[in-house]
Amino acid sequence: MRIHTGERPHSCSVCGKGFVTSSNLTQHMSIHTGERPHSCSVWVKGFARVSHLTEHMRIHTGERPHSCSVCGKDFVSRSHLTYHMNIHKRERPHICSVCGKGFASSLHLTYHMSIHTGERPHSCSVCGMGLTNSSNLTYHMRIHTGERPYSCGVCGKRFVISSNLTRHMRIHTGERPHSCSVCGKEFARGSDLINHMRIHKGERPHSCSVCGKRFAIRSYLTRHIRIHTGERPHSCSVCGKDLPGAPTSHNI
């Protein structure tokens, strides 16, 4: 009935957020306390919820019980499948109240809001760097530990996070799941599709602070800046000539 009435009688004493059940409040408190009582038997990694541990264990077992009805891709959790389906639907229902940018999941919107608020509540105990969420802190710590738990079964290359392994595997499989709705061109990474769409939209969000010239992709701006700075970080191994960067279709 609380779904209908909107009643949330269990409130967090730290941030004031309300919950329908006391168990949800208990799980939420782990965000503030850092408690992760459910441990993975393979890695030394803890989780705040049993459901999160269950989903994590599928990384080790290879189980992916949730399948996309459109492209057949399998996922370890229903939430990952729901997020994936927005790729096919092109839906971004979670809108930032500050800049209007849309996101496929509420979690990604939460992470995005830290850009506006500047909040970085999770600090690295080694270098003191602040991170927006606990998962980013976990990934960051691997810089210090050198841990790369995700390994490519084809070439053996190892990665810090599973999404990097997923993208890497497309080198071997040739998979390009992100398609342009205008010209049909396919891309291995969603970020490459976003950059490509700027060609059709005429968007050039990256501006040179020296001459004002604008670019669709940040890396193009980085190379352009070297015209002003004179930096030439890439050397030819044959003749020794220094170059500002590799040529692209943009600047050839």
C-alpha positions as CSV (number, residue, x, y, z in Angstrom):
1,M,0.0,0.0,0.0
2,R,3.0,2.3,0.5
3,I,3.5,2.2,-3.2
4,H,0.1,3.9,-3.6
5,T,0.3,6.2,-0.6
6,G,3.9,7.2,-1.1
7,E,4.6,6.6,2.6
8,R,8.3,6.1,3.5
9,P,8.4,5.7,7.3
10,H,12.0,4.7,7.6
11,S,14.4,7.7,7.3
12,C,18.1,7.8,7.1
13,S,19.6,9.7,10.1
14,V,22.5,11.0,8.0
15,C,20.9,12.3,4.8
16,G,17.2,12.1,5.5
17,K,16.3,9.9,2.6
18,G,13.1,7.9,3.3
19,F,12.5,4.2,2.6
20,V,9.5,1.9,2.4
21,T,11.0,-0.9,4.5
22,S,13.6,-1.0,7.3
23,S,15.7,-3.5,5.3
24,N,16.1,-1.0,2.5
25,L,17.2,1.6,5.0
26,T,19.7,-0.9,6.4
27,Q,21.2,-1.5,3.0
28,H,21.2,2.3,2.3
29,M,23.2,3.0,5.5
30,S,26.2,1.0,4.1
31,I,26.7,4.0,1.7
32,H,27.5,6.2,4.7
33,T,29.2,3.5,6.9
34,G,31.2,1.8,4.1
35,E,30.1,-1.5,5.5
36,R,30.2,-4.4,2.9
37,P,29.4,-7.6,4.8
38,H,28.9,-9.9,1.8
39,S,32.2,-11.1,0.4
40,C,33.2,-12.7,-2.9
41,S,34.9,-16.1,-2.3
42,V,37.1,-15.6,-5.4
43,W,38.3,-12.0,-5.0
44,V,38.8,-10.0,-1.8
45,K,35.8,-7.8,-2.6
46,G,32.8,-7.0,-0.4
47,F,29.2,-5.9,-1.2
48,A,26.6,-4.1,0.7
49,R,23.7,-6.3,-0.6
50,V,23.4,-10.1,-1.2
51,S,21.8,-9.3,-4.6
52,H,24.9,-7.4,-5.6
53,L,27.1,-10.3,-4.6
54,T,24.9,-12.7,-6.5
55,E,25.3,-10.6,-9.7
56,H,29.0,-10.2,-9.1
57,M,29.5,-14.0,-8.9
58,R,28.2,-14.3,-12.4
59,I,31.5,-12.7,-13.6
60,H,33.2,-15.8,-12.3
61,T,30.6,-18.3,-13.4
62,G,29.9,-16.8,-16.8
63,E,26.2,-16.9,-16.2
64,R,24.2,-14.2,-18.0
65,P,20.5,-15.1,-17.5
66,H,19.0,-11.9,-18.9
67,S,18.8,-11.7,-22.7
68,C,18.0,-8.8,-25.0
69,S,14.9,-9.6,-27.2
70,V,16.3,-7.3,-30.0
71,C,19.9,-8.3,-30.5
72,G,20.2,-11.4,-28.2
73,K,23.0,-10.0,-26.0
74,D,23.1,-11.5,-22.5
75,F,23.6,-9.7,-19.2
76,V,24.3,-10.6,-15.6
77,S,21.5,-8.5,-14.2
78,R,18.1,-7.3,-15.1
79,S,19.2,-3.7,-14.5
80,H,22.0,-4.0,-17.0
81,L,19.5,-5.4,-19.5
82,T,17.1,-2.5,-18.9
83,Y,19.9,0.0,-19.4
84,H,20.9,-1.8,-22.6
85,M,17.4,-1.7,-24.0
86,N,17.6,2.1,-24.0
87,I,20.2,1.8,-26.7
88,H,17.6,0.3,-29.0
89,K,14.9,2.6,-27.9
90,R,17.2,5.7,-27.8
91,E,15.5,6.6,-24.6
92,R,17.3,8.8,-22.0
93,P,14.4,9.4,-19.5
94,H,16.6,10.7,-16.6
95,I,17.1,14.4,-17.2
96,C,19.6,16.6,-15.4
97,S,17.8,19.6,-13.9
98,V,20.9,21.8,-14.4
99,C,22.0,21.3,-18.0
100,G,19.2,19.2,-19.4
101,K,21.4,16.3,-20.5
102,G,19.5,12.9,-20.6
103,F,20.7,9.6,-19.2
104,A,19.5,6.0,-19.7
105,S,19.7,5.2,-16.0
106,S,19.1,7.1,-12.7
107,L,22.5,5.9,-11.5
108,H,24.3,7.6,-14.4
109,L,22.3,10.8,-13.7
110,T,23.5,10.7,-10.1
111,Y,27.1,10.3,-11.1
112,H,26.6,13.2,-13.7
113,M,25.3,15.6,-11.0
114,S,28.7,15.5,-9.3
115,I,30.0,17.6,-12.2
116,H,27.6,20.4,-11.1
117,T,27.9,19.9,-7.3
118,G,31.6,19.1,-7.3
119,E,30.9,16.5,-4.6
120,R,33.5,13.7,-4.4
121,P,32.7,11.9,-1.1
122,H,34.9,8.9,-1.6
123,S,38.6,9.5,-1.0
124,C,41.7,7.4,-1.9
125,S,43.6,6.4,1.2
126,V,46.9,6.3,-0.8
127,C,46.9,9.6,-2.8
128,G,43.9,11.4,-1.3
129,M,42.1,11.8,-4.6
130,G,38.3,12.3,-4.3
131,L,35.9,10.1,-6.3
132,T,32.2,10.5,-7.0
133,N,31.2,7.0,-6.1
134,S,32.5,3.8,-4.4
135,S,32.9,1.8,-7.6
136,N,35.1,4.5,-9.1
137,L,37.2,4.4,-5.9
138,T,37.5,0.6,-6.3
139,Y,38.7,1.0,-9.9
140,H,41.1,3.9,-8.9
141,M,42.7,1.8,-6.1
142,R,43.8,-0.7,-8.8
143,I,46.1,2.0,-10.2
144,H,48.0,1.7,-6.9
145,T,47.7,-2.1,-6.5
146,G,48.3,-2.9,-10.2
147,E,45.3,-5.3,-10.1
148,R,43.8,-6.1,-13.5
149,P,41.2,-8.8,-12.7
150,Y,39.5,-8.9,-16.2
151,S,41.5,-11.0,-18.8
152,C,40.9,-11.4,-22.5
153,G,40.4,-15.1,-23.4
154,V,41.9,-14.5,-26.8
155,C,45.1,-12.5,-26.4
156,G,45.5,-12.5,-22.6
157,K,45.4,-8.7,-22.2
158,R,44.2,-7.7,-18.8
159,F,41.9,-4.8,-17.7
160,V,41.0,-2.8,-14.6
161,I,37.2,-2.8,-15.3
162,S,34.9,-5.3,-17.1
163,S,33.5,-2.6,-19.5
164,N,37.1,-2.1,-20.9
165,L,37.3,-5.8,-21.5
166,T,33.9,-5.8,-23.3
167,R,35.1,-3.0,-25.6
168,H,38.4,-4.8,-26.2
169,M,36.7,-8.0,-27.2
170,R,35.1,-6.2,-30.1
171,I,38.6,-6.0,-31.7
172,H,38.5,-9.8,-31.9
173,T,34.8,-10.3,-32.7
174,G,34.4,-7.3,-35.0
175,E,31.2,-6.4,-33.2
176,R,29.9,-2.8,-33.7
177,P,26.7,-2.6,-31.7
178,H,26.2,1.2,-32.0
179,S,24.6,2.3,-35.2
180,C,24.1,5.8,-36.6
181,S,20.4,6.5,-37.2
182,V,21.2,8.9,-40.0
183,C,23.7,7.1,-42.2
184,G,23.8,3.6,-40.7
185,K,27.6,3.7,-39.9
186,E,28.4,1.3,-37.0
187,F,30.7,1.8,-34.1
188,A,32.3,-0.4,-31.4
189,R,31.9,2.2,-28.7
190,G,29.0,4.4,-27.8
191,S,31.3,7.4,-27.3
192,D,32.5,7.0,-31.0
193,L,28.8,7.2,-32.1
194,I,28.2,10.3,-30.0
195,N,31.3,12.0,-31.7
196,H,30.1,10.8,-35.1
197,M,26.6,12.3,-34.6
198,R,28.2,15.7,-34.3
199,I,29.1,15.5,-38.0
200,H,25.3,15.3,-38.8
201,K,24.3,17.9,-36.2
202,G,27.1,20.3,-37.0
203,E,28.1,20.4,-33.3
204,R,31.6,21.5,-32.4
205,P,31.6,21.8,-28.5
206,H,35.4,22.0,-28.0
207,S,36.8,25.4,-28.6
208,C,40.5,26.6,-28.8
209,S,41.2,29.2,-26.1
210,V,43.8,30.8,-28.4
211,C,42.2,31.3,-31.8
212,G,38.6,30.2,-31.1
213,K,38.5,27.4,-33.7
214,R,36.0,24.8,-32.7
215,F,36.1,21.0,-33.0
216,A,33.7,18.1,-32.7
217,I,36.1,15.8,-30.7
218,R,38.3,16.8,-27.8
219,S,41.3,14.8,-29.2
220,Y,41.2,17.0,-32.4
221,L,41.3,20.1,-30.2
222,T,44.3,18.6,-28.3
223,R,46.2,18.1,-31.5
224,H,45.2,21.6,-32.8
225,I,46.6,23.3,-29.6
226,R,50.0,22.0,-30.5
227,I,50.0,24.4,-33.5
228,H,50.1,27.2,-30.9
229,T,52.4,25.5,-28.3
230,G,54.8,24.0,-30.9
231,E,54.7,20.7,-29.1
232,R,55.6,17.6,-31.2
233,P,55.4,14.6,-29.0
234,H,55.4,11.9,-31.7
235,S,58.7,10.9,-33.3
236,C,59.3,8.9,-36.5
237,S,61.3,5.8,-35.7
238,V,63.0,5.9,-39.2
239,C,64.0,9.6,-39.7
240,G,63.5,11.0,-36.3
241,K,61.1,13.7,-37.4
242,D,58.9,15.1,-34.7
243,L,55.1,15.3,-35.3
244,P,52.3,16.9,-33.4
245,G,50.0,13.9,-33.8
246,A,48.7,11.1,-36.0
247,P,46.7,12.3,-39.0
248,T,43.0,11.8,-39.1
249,S,40.2,12.3,-41.8
250,H,39.6,15.6,-40.0
251,N,42.9,17.2,-40.7
252,I,44.3,15.3,-43.7
